[in-house]
């Protein structure tokens, strides 16, 4: 076994051990763990913050630059989706409304 293979094996074993230790840390104690109230409140916002961090850049940028033209199907799809959500408060309807506007503009006009 050469040097590179040995380092690869050591790295994989070390990462596996570290993963097992950190994931079982909460099970090692017999006392129950509780989170502070401020942390529990903050965790309620984590999913929407993560979703916004992933989705918003996709809606307003192209290859890392802000959209510079109004002829982008994503802009109209976002407006349609937001309007539907404001009107009906339906997540599935929001997706359908956005895609109903996006697909014809993107496929039909090439926006």
CORNOR-V885460 format. One record per backbone hydrogen bond with DSSP energy under -0.5 kcal/mol. NH is the residue of the N-H (numbers start at 0). CO is the residue of the C=O. Records with the same first field share a line. If there is no record, write none. Layout:
BEGIN
NH->CO  CO
END
This chain:
BEGIN
5->1
6->2
7->3
8->4
9->5
10->6
11->7
12->8
13->9
14->10
15->11
16->12
17->13
18->14
19->15
20->16
21->17
22->18
23->19
24->20
26->23
27->23  24
39->35
40->36
41->37
42->38
43->39  40
44->41
46->42
48->44
49->45
50->46
51->47
52->48
53->49
54->50
55->51
57->53
58->54  55
59->55
60->56
61->64
64->61
66->59
71->69
72->110
74->71
75->71
76->72
77->73
78->74
79->75
80->76
81->77
82->78
83->79
84->80
85->81
86->82
87->83
88->83  84
90->88
93->89
94->90
95->91
96->92
97->93
98->94
99->95
100->96
101->97
102->98
103->99
104->100
105->101
106->102
107->102  103
108->103  104
109->105
110->104
END
